[in-house]
Amino acid sequence: MSTLKTPKDPRTLSMFLEMLDNDYAWRISELSNFKNTIPKDEGITQKSLIRAGVTLLYAHWEGFVRYAANQYYWYISYQGHNTREFQSSLIAFLLSKQASEIIETKKLTKKISLFEKILKDLDTPAHFSTKVPIRTSNLRYELFIDVCYLLSIETQEFELKNEFIDRDLVERRNNIAHGKFLDLNYKEFNDIYTNVISLLRRFKDLAVNSAAEKKYLREVV
């Protein structure tokens, strides 16, 4: 079984749920408090706070998805399953380093040896990295969907959020981070705020459901 060490190891489902609830709660509280500081009347203060608000919304978007995905990863690492028992997305992720070595080597004997090791590893307890494995820098739609696949989360309901995530959230945040002027009114900011909160809530619920129903396994055991 894995010996991963985190600030608080999510060894049980209840611990995993508690950690996600707590992380989600403080983020929503901070976003709500910040939004309430933005004046409704137009002016320099409103525009400045809206710009800051977009960067904060993105920070919590990326931050929560990364946190939830890694806690999910660490949670299942303590469940003691063999690699073969997991969904294909997780197997591919766990064995990606070995697969890369097969592609990179030019010697057939080495390829065979590495492949035989992969086959053997399928029937042994899965090896999970002790480092933060799931990275979400510049969390555009395509990368977010990859995270969902890794967590065995259905992605259909997020398909209509493609443009919002890439254009309205990530691109606007990047423009602000690179010092470009961004003119948003309060209604436009409120729309981004509402969408981000909705995305975070739904992602959390689906991650919790995936863990509770053991969707990370090929078959429930």
Order of alpha helices (4+ residues) and beta strands (2+ residues): alpha-alpha-alpha-alpha-alpha-alpha-alpha-alpha
